[in-house]
Every structure is written in C-alpha cells, then in structure tokens.
Amino acid sequence: MNIALILSGGTGTRLGANIPKQYIKVDGRMVISYCIEQFVKHKEIDAIQIVANRQWHNTIQAYFEKLDCSQKGNHTKFRGFSKPGENRQLSIYHGLQDILLYALESDKIIIHDAARPLISAQIITDSLKALEGHDGVIPVLSIKDTVYRSEDGKEISALIDRSKIYAGQAPETFRLGKYYKANVKLLPDKIWSVNGSTEPAVLAGLDIVMIPGDEKNFKITTKEDLKRFCEVLKS
C-alpha cells in the first residue's frame, strides 16, 4: 500500500496572514486542496492521512466529500487525521503512529507539505518508482548560485563546490517500518533538532536516493511565494 501523509498543522506565521497559509483561498480554493486533489487522483496512492488541527477537520473533510461528487469513490482514500506535534518532525511521528494502525511496515509512505500545492502527478510516480530497492527517496534541485561558508556570518571562510550541493524538496518517500524506527531512535530529545524529513533516515544509515525535483513544486512561506502561486495559476 502507498500512503500519502500530508502535513497541514503549521501556523504559517511568516506569511503574516490571520489564518495558516495552507487554508488561504486562492482562486476560490484552499491552498491545501490543490495537493489533496493530486493525491486523490493518483492511481498509485491507496490512502491519505492528514496532520491538521481539529478546527480544520470539518473543512478538509468537506473537500474530500466534494471530490467524491466528481470522482466517484476517491474520497474513500482518506483514512483520518493526526494531531500536530510541537515541531514538524513530531507531526510526522504522530502521523506514522496512526498509519501503522492500518498499514504494514513494508508499505510506502510519501510525505508532503500542504503548503506545496503544485506537486505534480509525475513526481509522485517517480518517487514511488525510485523507492524500489531503496529505503528512501528525496527530490532535489541543483544549486544555481555560488555557495560560500562563513564561520561568523560576517566574513567568507571557504568556497563550497556547488556541484556537490543540492536543495531538498518534498514529497519524501520511505519504507514505512524502517522510517518509523529511524524516528523512534531520535526520541525523546534529538527529534527536536530535525530540520528535514529525510534527516532521521540519513542519521539511521538508511539507503536514500535522489531524483530530479521540480522548480514549480515550491513551498509557500512568504507573501512573495503566495503571489508566485497565484501567477502560476493564472498562467
């Protein structure tokens, strides 16, 4: 089984809006609805689990029911909500715990941010395919700018070879059991310092491969990002 875990528990404070960015309406639809639709439509996705605060449960559930009206039976992919954690990785951990109540350790988990609405069907397909024979998959983008290291934040200490540096994206895909155990190893303290979904897998020594990312699959963090998303929709 292939399960999508959509993270929608963030507060989005950097955007400066009065509601979390993933629930802002763009072109008459919540930002989160765009990525939900991609996972619902995708034939290789069997189940969807969503991390979200309780106040948004009815709104999200209503969207799945709306999808069912136009695509018979697809809303049955939705398996439930998980409670947000104190940080992103703890939210993932809660989602994994709930998913393991109905999934097998050998199943695939594909983790995505609700604030990345422009995920494509192709990157979902590529991620699931690339996982064969490996423990995890992460889409990446090559670095275009020259990269420097600074020890004090004021002066350049060294030039970094950008051909060996990549920016990670989502979705990040793993073997459910191995990834869950990698997170358990970080409890209770180390999980607080995790910055990216793939970090627990790397720390656990799992076999993680990279696939090409997608420039359009950006995360909405600032007002400029939201404006860019609006422009993409218009085009």
ROLOMI-322424 format. One line per field, with one value per residue: residue number from 1; residue in three letters; chain; y, z, x of N, C-alpha, C, O in turn. Coordinates in steps of 0.1 Angstrom, whole numbers, m for minus. Each point is the difference from the previous one (the first is absolute). Layout:
BEGIN
pos: [NUM  ...]
code: [ALA  ...]
unit: [A  ...]
n_yy: [Y  ...]
n_zz: [Z  ...]
n_xx: [X  ...]
ca_yy: [Y  ...]
ca_zz: [Z  ...]
ca_xx: [X  ...]
c_yy: [Y  ...]
c_zz: [Z  ...]
c_xx: [X  ...]
o_yy: [Y  ...]
o_zz: [Z  ...]
o_xx: [X  ...]
***
This chain:
BEGIN
pos: [1  2  3  4  5  6  7  8  9  10  11  12  13  14  15  16  17  18  19  20  21  22  23  24  25  26  27  28  29  30  31  32  33  34  35  36  37  38  39  40  41  42  43  44  45  46  47  48  49  50  51  52  53  54  55  56  57  58  59  60  61  62  63  64  65  66  67  68  69  70  71  72  73  74  75  76  77  78  79  80  81  82  83  84  85  86  87  88  89  90  91  92  93  94  95  96  97  98  99  100  101  102  103  104  105  106  107  108  109  110  111  112  113  114  115  116  117  118  119  120  121  122  123  124  125  126  127  128  129  130  131  132  133  134  135  136  137  138  139  140  141  142  143  144  145  146  147  148  149  150  151  152  153  154  155  156  157  158  159  160  161  162  163  164  165  166  167  168  169  170  171  172  173  174  175  176  177  178  179  180  181  182  183  184  185  186  187  188  189  190  191  192  193  194  195  196  197  198  199  200  201  202  203  204  205  206  207  208  209  210  211  212  213  214  215  216  217  218  219  220  221  222  223  224  225  226  227  228  229  230  231  232  233  234  235]
code: [MET  ASN  ILE  ALA  LEU  ILE  LEU  SER  GLY  GLY  THR  GLY  THR  ARG  LEU  GLY  ALA  ASN  ILE  PRO  LYS  GLN  TYR  ILE  LYS  VAL  ASP  GLY  ARG  MET  VAL  ILE  SER  TYR  CYS  ILE  GLU  GLN  PHE  VAL  LYS  HIS  LYS  GLU  ILE  ASP  ALA  ILE  GLN  ILE  VAL  ALA  ASN  ARG  GLN  TRP  HIS  ASN  THR  ILE  GLN  ALA  TYR  PHE  GLU  LYS  LEU  ASP  CYS  SER  GLN  LYS  GLY  ASN  HIS  THR  LYS  PHE  ARG  GLY  PHE  SER  LYS  PRO  GLY  GLU  ASN  ARG  GLN  LEU  SER  ILE  TYR  HIS  GLY  LEU  GLN  ASP  ILE  LEU  LEU  TYR  ALA  LEU  GLU  SER  ASP  LYS  ILE  ILE  ILE  HIS  ASP  ALA  ALA  ARG  PRO  LEU  ILE  SER  ALA  GLN  ILE  ILE  THR  ASP  SER  LEU  LYS  ALA  LEU  GLU  GLY  HIS  ASP  GLY  VAL  ILE  PRO  VAL  LEU  SER  ILE  LYS  ASP  THR  VAL  TYR  ARG  SER  GLU  ASP  GLY  LYS  GLU  ILE  SER  ALA  LEU  ILE  ASP  ARG  SER  LYS  ILE  TYR  ALA  GLY  GLN  ALA  PRO  GLU  THR  PHE  ARG  LEU  GLY  LYS  TYR  TYR  LYS  ALA  ASN  VAL  LYS  LEU  LEU  PRO  ASP  LYS  ILE  TRP  SER  VAL  ASN  GLY  SER  THR  GLU  PRO  ALA  VAL  LEU  ALA  GLY  LEU  ASP  ILE  VAL  MET  ILE  PRO  GLY  ASP  GLU  LYS  ASN  PHE  LYS  ILE  THR  THR  LYS  GLU  ASP  LEU  LYS  ARG  PHE  CYS  GLU  VAL  LEU  LYS  SER]
unit: [A  A  A  A  A  A  A  A  A  A  A  A  A  A  A  A  A  A  A  A  A  A  A  A  A  A  A  A  A  A  A  A  A  A  A  A  A  A  A  A  A  A  A  A  A  A  A  A  A  A  A  A  A  A  A  A  A  A  A  A  A  A  A  A  A  A  A  A  A  A  A  A  A  A  A  A  A  A  A  A  A  A  A  A  A  A  A  A  A  A  A  A  A  A  A  A  A  A  A  A  A  A  A  A  A  A  A  A  A  A  A  A  A  A  A  A  A  A  A  A  A  A  A  A  A  A  A  A  A  A  A  A  A  A  A  A  A  A  A  A  A  A  A  A  A  A  A  A  A  A  A  A  A  A  A  A  A  A  A  A  A  A  A  A  A  A  A  A  A  A  A  A  A  A  A  A  A  A  A  A  A  A  A  A  A  A  A  A  A  A  A  A  A  A  A  A  A  A  A  A  A  A  A  A  A  A  A  A  A  A  A  A  A  A  A  A  A  A  A  A  A  A  A  A  A  A  A  A  A  A  A  A  A  A  A]
n_yy: [m12  10  3  8  7  2  10  m6  m8  1  10  m11  m7  m18  m15  m8  m22  6  m3  m19  2  m15  16  5  17  m20  21  14  2  m17  14  1  16  18  6  13  21  14  8  18  19  8  m4  15  17  m9  10  5  6  4  10  m6  22  m4  17  m12  m7  14  15  m6  m1  20  6  m8  11  18  m4  m2  21  7  m3  m6  6  16  7  m15  14  13  4  19  3  16  m11  20  m1  m9  m20  12  5  18  18  6  10  22  14  5  15  22  11  7  19  14  8  m3  m15  m18  5  6  9  7  5  6  15  1  2  m22  21  9  m8  m8  1  17  20  4  8  22  14  2  13  22  2  0  m15  11  12  7  13  5  10  m3  16  0  m4  15  1  20  m19  13  m1  m2  7  17  m12  m4  m18  9  m17  m1  m7  7  m20  18  m3  12  18  m9  7  m1  m19  11  m20  m2  m9  m8  m9  m6  m21  m4  4  m16  m18  4  m4  m21  m6  9  m20  18  m8  m21  m12  3  m16  m13  m4  m20  3  13  20  1  8  22  12  m2  18  15  m18  16  m3  3  16  m4  18  10  7  m14  m16  19  6  m7  15  3  20  2  m9  12  16  m7  m2  18  6  m11  6  18  m6]
n_zz: [0  m13  15  m4  1  4  m8  17  6  m21  11  m6  18  m8  2  21  m5  m10  m21  10  0  16  15  m3  2  m10  m6  18  m3  13  13  20  m2  2  20  12  m8  6  20  2  m7  16  m22  m2  m5  16  5  11  2  14  m7  18  m3  22  8  m2  21  15  9  16  21  9  9  20  17  6  14  21  8  6  22  m16  19  m15  0  m15  m17  m2  6  m9  20  m7  19  m1  m14  16  m9  m14  10  13  m12  m6  15  3  m14  6  16  m6  m9  16  2  m15  11  m21  14  m5  16  m17  7  m4  4  8  m13  20  13  m1  m2  1  18  m5  m17  m14  8  m5  m20  m6  9  m9  m18  3  5  m21  17  3  9  m16  3  m11  2  m19  14  m23  8  3  20  m4  1  14  4  15  3  m14  m19  5  11  m20  4  m8  m14  m2  4  m13  m8  17  m12  18  m17  22  m10  m9  8  21  m13  10  6  m7  m8  m21  m15  m3  m11  m22  m6  m5  m20  m14  0  10  2  m3  9  20  1  4  m15  1  m16  m15  8  4  m19  m3  12  m11  m11  4  m8  2  m8  m15  6  m22  7  16  m19  m15  0  m8  13  5  m8  m22  9  7  21  19  6  12  22  13  7  18  20  9  11]
n_xx: [8  m15  17  m20  22  m22  19  m14  20  8  17  19  11  11  m17  1  0  m20  8  m5  23  5  0  21  m15  2  m4  0  22  m9  12  m9  m15  13  7  m14  m4  16  m2  m12  8  14  4  17  m14  13  19  m19  21  m17  19  m14  3  0  13  19  m2  m11  14  14  m7  m1  20  6  m9  12  17  m6  m2  21  4  m14  m11  m1  m21  m7  4  m18  21  6  m10  14  4  m9  18  13  2  13  20  m1  3  21  13  m5  11  21  2  m4  18  14  m12  10  17  5  8  m12  m15  m14  20  m21  22  m21  11  m9  19  m4  m7  21  m9  20  m14  6  m6  m22  m8  4  m14  m21  m1  0  m22  m8  m5  m19  16  15  m18  18  m20  11  7  1  20  m17  m10  10  12  m12  22  m18  22  5  2  22  10  8  m14  m22  16  m22  9  m1  20  10  m4  m9  m12  1  m6  m18  m5  m7  15  m18  19  m20  m1  6  m16  m15  6  m3  m22  m7  9  m16  m11  m10  21  9  m16  8  16  m17  17  11  m16  11  m6  m22  m10  m1  m14  m20  6  m17  m11  16  m20  16  m15  m1  12  m11  9  m10  16  m8  17  m20  14  6  3  21  5  m6  15  18  m3  0  20  8  m8  10  19]
ca_yy: [12  12  9  14  7  15  8  12  4  12  12  9  13  9  6  11  0  m3  m15  m7  2  m12  1  12  m3  6  m4  m7  m13  1  m5  m14  m8  m3  m12  m11  m5  m8  m13  m7  m4  m8  m14  m8  4  m8  6  14  4  15  6  13  4  m5  10  m1  m13  0  6  m10  m11  5  0  m13  m3  7  m7  m12  3  1  m12  m10  m9  4  5  m11  m1  8  m9  7  12  m2  13  7  0  13  4  m8  m14  m6  m1  m12  m12  m3  m5  m13  m8  m3  m8  m14  m7  m7  m3  m9  6  m1  9  12  12  12  11  12  12  6  13  m2  m3  m3  m13  m6  m15  m6  m1  m10  m13  m2  m3  m13  m9  0  m7  m14  m3  10  3  14  8  15  8  11  9  4  14  8  11  m4  m2  3  m3  11  m5  10  7  13  m1  m13  m9  m9  m2  m14  m5  m1  m12  m11  5  m1  5  m11  4  m11  m10  m9  m13  m10  m13  4  m5  5  14  2  m4  10  11  m4  1  14  4  11  13  4  3  14  7  m5  11  m5  m14  m11  0  m12  m12  1  m2  m14  m7  m6  2  11  4  13  1  14  7  8  14  5  m6  8  1  13  5  15  6  m1  m14  m1  7  m8  m11  6  3  m12  m4  9  m3]
ca_zz: [0  m1  8  0  13  m3  12  m1  14  3  2  m11  5  m9  m10  5  m2  13  1  m6  m15  m8  0  m8  m12  m12  m11  6  7  10  m5  3  m9  m13  2  3  m12  m8  7  m2  m14  m4  1  8  14  5  12  3  14  1  13  0  12  0  m5  m14  m5  m8  m13  m8  m2  m9  m13  m5  m4  m12  m11  m3  m9  m14  m3  9  8  3  14  10  3  12  11  12  4  11  7  m2  10  4  m11  m12  0  9  m7  m8  9  4  m12  m2  10  m4  m12  4  5  m12  m11  3  0  m14  m9  m3  6  m7  9  m7  7  m5  m5  m13  m7  m14  m2  m13  0  m4  11  8  m7  0  13  4  m8  5  13  m1  2  9  12  m1  m12  1  m12  2  m10  1  5  m11  4  6  14  9  14  9  14  9  m6  m5  m10  m7  5  m10  m11  m1  m13  m1  m7  9  10  m5  8  1  m2  4  11  4  0  8  5  12  12  2  3  13  10  m1  8  14  5  3  12  0  m1  m12  m10  1  m8  m14  m9  m12  2  m3  10  9  m8  m2  13  2  m10  m10  m14  m6  m14  m5  m13  m4  5  m9  4  3  12  11  12  2  14  1  m8  m14  m5  m3  m13  m11  m2  m7  m14  m6  m3  m11  m13]
ca_xx: [m8  7  m8  4  m1  0  2  m8  m2  8  m7  2  2  9  m7  m7  m15  m7  m2  12  1  m6  m15  m3  m6  5  m9  m12  3  11  13  2  m8  7  8  m9  m5  10  2  m13  m1  11  m4  9  m2  m11  m6  4  m1  3  3  m6  m7  m14  m9  m1  m4  m12  3  7  m9  m10  6  0  m14  m3  7  m8  m11  4  8  m7  7  14  2  3  15  3  0  m2  9  9  2  13  9  6  8  m4  3  m9  m12  2  0  m14  m7  6  m7  m13  0  4  m12  m7  9  11  14  6  m7  7  m6  5  m3  0  m5  m13  3  6  m12  2  5  m4  m2  12  10  m5  4  14  4  m4  8  14  1  3  14  6  m7  m6  2  m2  2  9  4  14  2  4  9  12  m3  11  m1  5  0  m6  m11  4  10  0  10  4  m9  m5  m2  m14  m3  m3  m10  m14  m11  m10  m14  m10  m2  11  m6  7  m6  m7  6  14  m1  m6  10  11  m5  0  14  3  m8  m10  6  6  m10  m3  9  m1  m5  m7  m6  10  11  0  4  15  6  m1  8  m8  4  m9  4  m6  m6  m2  m11  m8  1  m13  m4  5  m8  m5  5  m1  m10  5  m3  m14  m2  5  m10  m11  5  1  m14  m5  7]
c_yy: [12  11  14  6  15  8  13  6  13  12  11  15  10  6  12  1  m4  m14  m6  0  m11  1  13  m4  7  m5  m8  m13  2  m6  m15  m9  m4  m12  m12  m6  m9  m14  m8  m5  m10  m15  m9  3  m7  6  14  3  14  4  14  2  m3  11  m1  m14  0  6  m9  m11  4  0  m14  m5  6  m7  m13  2  0  m12  m11  m9  5  5  m11  m3  7  m10  6  11  m5  14  6  m2  14  5  m9  m15  m8  m2  m12  m13  m4  m6  m15  m10  m4  m9  m15  m8  m8  m4  m10  7  0  10  13  12  12  12  14  11  5  14  m1  m5  m5  m14  m6  m15  m7  m2  m11  m14  m3  m4  m14  m11  m1  m7  m15  m3  9  2  13  7  14  7  12  10  4  15  8  11  m5  m1  2  m5  12  m5  10  8  14  m1  m14  m8  m10  0  m15  m4  m3  m12  m12  4  0  6  m10  6  m11  m3  m8  m14  m11  m13  3  m5  5  15  3  m3  11  12  m3  1  14  5  m2  13  4  4  14  8  m4  11  m5  m14  m11  m1  m12  m12  0  m3  m15  m9  m7  4  10  4  13  m2  15  6  8  14  5  m6  7  1  14  4  14  5  0  m13  m1  8  m8  m11  5  2  m13  m5  8  m4  m14]
c_zz: [0  7  m1  13  m3  13  m2  14  3  1  m10  5  m9  m11  5  m2  13  1  m6  m15  m7  m1  m7  m13  m12  m12  5  7  10  m7  1  m10  m13  1  3  m13  m8  6  m2  m14  m4  3  9  15  5  12  2  15  1  14  0  13  m1  m6  m16  m5  m8  m14  m10  m4  m11  m14  m6  m5  m13  m12  m4  m9  m15  m4  10  8  5  15  10  2  13  12  14  3  11  6  m3  12  3  m11  m12  1  10  m6  m9  8  4  m12  m2  10  m4  m12  3  6  m11  m11  5  0  m14  m10  m2  5  m8  7  m8  8  m7  m7  m13  m9  m15  m3  m12  2  m3  11  10  m6  1  14  4  m8  5  13  m1  1  10  12  0  m12  3  m13  3  m12  1  4  m12  4  6  15  8  14  8  14  9  m6  m6  m11  m6  5  m11  m11  m1  m14  m2  m8  9  11  m7  10  0  m1  7  m13  2  3  7  1  14  13  4  4  14  11  0  9  15  6  5  12  13  m3  m14  m11  0  m9  m15  m9  m13  2  m2  10  9  m8  m2  13  3  m9  m10  m14  m7  m13  m4  m14  m4  6  m11  5  4  14  12  11  2  15  2  m9  m15  m6  m4  m13  m12  m3  m8  m15  m8  m4  m12  m14  m5]
c_xx: [9  m8  6  m2  1  1  m7  m2  7  m9  3  2  8  m8  m8  m15  m7  m4  13  m1  m7  m15  m4  m6  6  m8  m12  2  11  12  1  m8  7  8  m8  m6  9  2  m13  m1  11  m4  9  m1  m12  m7  6  m2  5  3  m6  m7  m15  m10  m2  m5  m12  2  7  m9  m10  6  1  m14  m3  7  m7  m11  4  9  m4  10  14  2  2  15  3  m2  m1  10  9  3  14  9  6  9  m4  3  m9  m14  1  m1  m14  m7  5  m7  m14  m1  3  m12  m8  9  11  14  6  m6  8  m7  6  m5  1  m6  m12  4  9  m12  2  8  m6  m3  13  10  m5  4  15  5  m3  8  14  2  3  15  7  m9  m8  4  m3  2  9  2  15  1  6  10  13  m2  13  m3  5  0  m7  m11  3  10  0  12  5  m10  m4  m3  m15  m5  m3  m11  m14  m10  m11  m14  m9  m7  12  m6  9  m7  m5  7  13  0  m5  11  11  m5  0  14  4  m7  8  6  5  m10  m4  9  0  m6  m7  m4  10  11  0  4  15  7  0  8  m8  5  m10  5  m7  m6  m1  m12  m7  m1  m14  m5  6  m9  m4  3  m3  m12  4  m2  m15  m3  5  m10  m12  3  0  m14  m5  5  m4]
o_yy: [1  3  2  m1  5  m2  9  6  5  1  9  9  12  10  9  10  m4  m5  6  m1  3  m7  3  m10  12  m12  m10  m6  9  m8  m6  m11  m10  m8  m11  m12  m10  m9  m12  m12  m9  m4  m10  m7  1  m2  3  m2  4  m3  9  m9  1  m4  6  m2  m7  m4  m1  m5  m8  m3  m2  m7  m5  m1  m4  m9  m4  m4  m2  m6  m6  m1  3  m7  m4  m5  m6  3  m9  10  m7  0  9  12  m9  m8  m12  m9  m8  m9  m12  m9  m8  m11  m12  m8  m9  m12  m9  m5  m2  10  9  2  2  1  1  3  2  m2  2  4  10  m12  m6  m1  1  m6  m11  m10  m6  m9  m11  m8  m7  m10  m10  m3  m6  6  m1  m4  2  m3  4  m2  6  m4  1  8  m4  4  m12  9  m6  m2  5  m6  m4  8  8  8  m10  5  m3  3  m9  8  m9  m3  m10  m7  4  m2  m4  11  m9  8  m3  m1  0  m1  4  8  4  4  8  7  2  7  8  4  1  11  m9  10  11  7  5  11  5  7  7  m7  m10  m10  m6  m9  m10  m7  m5  m12  m10  10  m4  3  4  m8  8  m6  m1  3  9  6  m6  m2  9  m6  5  m7  m2  m2  m6  m5  0  m4  m6  m2  0  m5  m5  1  m4]
o_zz: [6  m4  2  5  m3  9  m8  3  11  m4  m2  m7  1  m6  m8  2  10  10  m7  m6  m11  m7  m1  m7  0  m2  m6  4  m2  m8  m9  m3  m6  m9  m4  m1  m6  m7  m2  m2  m9  11  5  9  m5  3  m4  5  m6  9  m9  7  m11  m6  m5  m12  m11  m9  m11  m12  m9  m10  m12  m10  m8  m11  m11  m8  m8  m12  11  m6  9  5  11  9  7  2  10  m8  7  m6  m1  12  m6  0  2  m4  m2  3  m1  m3  0  2  m4  m4  1  m1  m7  1  3  m10  12  m7  m3  m11  7  m1  m2  1  m7  10  m12  m9  m5  m3  m6  m9  m3  8  5  1  7  7  3  2  6  5  0  3  9  m7  2  1  7  m7  7  m6  11  m11  12  m3  m6  m8  5  6  m3  4  m4  4  11  7  m4  m10  7  0  m1  2  1  m8  5  0  m4  9  m11  12  m10  4  7  m9  m9  7  m2  m2  9  9  11  8  7  9  11  6  8  12  9  5  0  m3  m4  m9  m10  m5  m7  4  m5  8  6  0  2  6  0  m1  7  1  m7  m2  m3  m2  6  m8  10  m1  m11  11  8  5  9  m1  m1  9  11  m8  m9  m12  m10  m8  m10  m12  m9  m9  m12  m11  m9  m10  m10]
o_xx: [10  m11  12  m12  11  m8  4  m10  m1  m11  m8  m4  m2  5  m3  m6  7  m6  7  m11  m5  m6  m12  4  2  m1  m5  m9  9  0  5  4  m3  0  3  0  m3  1  1  m4  m3  m3  m5  6  m11  m11  12  m11  9  m8  4  m3  m6  m10  m9  m1  0  m6  m4  0  m4  m7  m2  m1  m7  m5  0  m4  m8  1  5  9  6  10  4  4  10  m11  m3  8  m2  m1  10  m5  m4  3  m8  m8  m3  m7  m10  m6  m4  m8  m9  m3  m4  m9  m5  2  m7  m4  2  1  8  4  10  m12  12  m12  10  m7  m1  m8  5  m1  m9  7  m12  6  2  7  9  5  4  9  9  4  6  12  5  8  12  m11  m10  10  m10  11  m2  m3  5  m9  10  9  0  m7  11  m11  11  m11  m5  m6  m9  0  m4  11  12  m12  9  m5  m6  m11  m6  m2  m1  2  m5  m3  5  m1  8  m10  12  m12  8  3  3  8  5  1  6  9  3  1  8  2  8  m8  m2  4  m5  m4  8  m10  m8  6  m1  7  11  7  6  10  9  0  5  7  m11  12  m10  5  0  m11  2  m4  m1  m10  6  m12  8  m5  m3  m5  m8  m4  m3  m9  m7  m2  m5  m8  m3  m2  m7  m6  5]
***
